Amino acid sequence: MPRLSFTEHPASVGETYGEHMVSAWGFAARMALGAAACFVHGILPFLCVTTGSRTIRELYARMVSHRVRATQQSGFGSLESASL
């Protein structure tokens, strides 16, 4: 059975448990808003034309840039290993 740890994964990305929770909730809120925009766009295709795809690009860029910072702060790996 896997060991449950509230700090192992956050530490692996250079965050405390609280910092990781705030970051995850921020991502969740942005994804929820992007999803709502996609629902609106599905009903009214002339609204929110680029909101969903823009949200995905912004979240991806935020995730990758944070991963690079966390790698640099920890001193492990390289920039190449930090990207997807």
Contacts in CASP RR format, 6 or more apart in sequence:
PFRMAT RR
TARGET T0000
AUTHOR 0000-0000-0000
METHOD contacts of the structure
MODEL  1
MPRLSFTEHPASVGETYGEHMVSAWGFAARMALGAAACFVHGILPFLCVT
TGSRTIRELYARMVSHRVRATQQSGFGSLESASL
6 17 0 8 1.000
7 16 0 8 1.000
7 17 0 8 1.000
9 20 0 8 1.000
10 16 0 8 1.000
10 17 0 8 1.000
10 18 0 8 1.000
10 19 0 8 1.000
10 20 0 8 1.000
13 20 0 8 1.000
13 66 0 8 1.000
13 67 0 8 1.000
13 70 0 8 1.000
14 70 0 8 1.000
14 73 0 8 1.000
14 74 0 8 1.000
15 23 0 8 1.000
15 70 0 8 1.000
23 66 0 8 1.000
27 59 0 8 1.000
27 62 0 8 1.000
27 63 0 8 1.000
30 55 0 8 1.000
30 58 0 8 1.000
30 59 0 8 1.000
31 55 0 8 1.000
31 59 0 8 1.000
33 55 0 8 1.000
34 51 0 8 1.000
34 52 0 8 1.000
34 55 0 8 1.000
37 48 0 8 1.000
37 51 0 8 1.000
37 52 0 8 1.000
37 55 0 8 1.000
38 48 0 8 1.000
38 51 0 8 1.000
38 52 0 8 1.000
40 47 0 8 1.000
40 48 0 8 1.000
41 47 0 8 1.000
41 48 0 8 1.000
41 49 0 8 1.000
41 51 0 8 1.000
41 52 0 8 1.000
64 82 0 8 1.000
64 83 0 8 1.000
64 84 0 8 1.000
67 82 0 8 1.000
67 83 0 8 1.000
68 79 0 8 1.000
68 82 0 8 1.000
68 83 0 8 1.000
70 82 0 8 1.000
71 77 0 8 1.000
71 78 0 8 1.000
71 79 0 8 1.000
71 81 0 8 1.000
71 82 0 8 1.000
72 79 0 8 1.000
END
